[in-house]
C-alpha cells in the first residue's frame, strides 16, 4: 500500500511517499481502507517533534480518517466489513489502509461523503466538547469565535449556532469573514483592521461576550480578556498564531473570569463514552442539515507536504483532506 512516511523531524518537506506492507488488525483492532484523511495543525507539530505526543521514528502522520472496514481483529463486534466509518488513530491516517481501535471507529451517515467525514471528528468534536463540556454555552448567550474561517473556528461557529448562541466571528480579511457568515455567524470582526474589544462591546451594548472560543492564541487571546463580560468563560483551544499567551491573573480576579483549556484528544482515553455520545449528536445534526462542513482543499497522498503547508501558511479555510482514490 502507499503511505506517507516521516523519517526525520524536520517539517512537512521531509515527508516521503513509500510502499509499505498492508497492516493486519490485531485483537480489538479494525482495518480500514482509507478514502480520505483529515489534515490537522497537530500533524504539522508532530512532523517537527513539537507535539505533546511524540511517536517513534519512522511513522505515518494522520489522526483522523474515513473509509470502509476491510477486516476485523479478534474480539471485535459491532462493526462489519464494508461498513462506512470514521476512525480516530494515534498516527497512520495518511495511508491507503490504517488500523484503528474498535472503540474509536464510528459509523457515518449515508449522506456524508468520505472527504467530509475525514475532516469531521477533530474539529467538530473540539468545538462541541469545548462549548458543551467545558464552557457550558447556553442558548441566548453571545459567543466570540476567533479564527472563524479555519477548520476548528468554523466548526465553533456552527456548533455555537446549533446550541442557540449569538455568534461573533473574527478572522483576517473580508474573504474569510464571508465564509464565517455563510456558516451562520451573526456578526463579523476583521482583526486586521478593527479593534476586537471595541467592536465586541459595541455589538453587545457594552456588556461583552459570555464565551470566547480561541484556537488562535497570542494577542487575540489577550484582547479577548477585555472583550468578555463579567463572569465570562474563555476557551483555550490552540495557538495557531504561534505564541502561547501569558495570562494576567489580575484581570481574571477583577472580572471573575474562567479560563478553560480543552485538549479534546485526551477524552479518547479518559472518557471514551463521551465521544461516542458526542458523535451521535454531531452526525445527527449533520443529517438534519444543521452542520455544513467546508472542505477547501483535497490533495492526493503524494501531496501531503503541500497539505500541511496550507495549514502552516494559513491559506486553508475549513478543512484540508488527503485523498487516496480508494474505498
Secondary structure, 3 states (H helix, E strand, C coil): CEEEEECCCCCHHHCEEEECCCCCCCCCEEEEEEEEEEECHHHHHHCCCCCCCCCCCCECCCCEEEEEEEEECCCCCCCCCCCEEEEECCCCCCECEEEEEHHHEEECCCCCCHHHHHCCHHHHHHHHHHHHHHCCCCCCCEEEECCCCEHHHHHHHHHHHHCCCEEEEEECCHHHHHHHHHCCCCEEEECCCCCHHHHHHHHCCCCCEEEEEECCCHHHHHHHHCCEEEEEEEEECCCCCCCCCCCCHHHHHHHCCEEEECCHHHHHHHCHHHHHHHHHHHHHHHHCCCCCCCEEEEEEHHHHHHHHHHHHCCCCCEEEEEECCCC
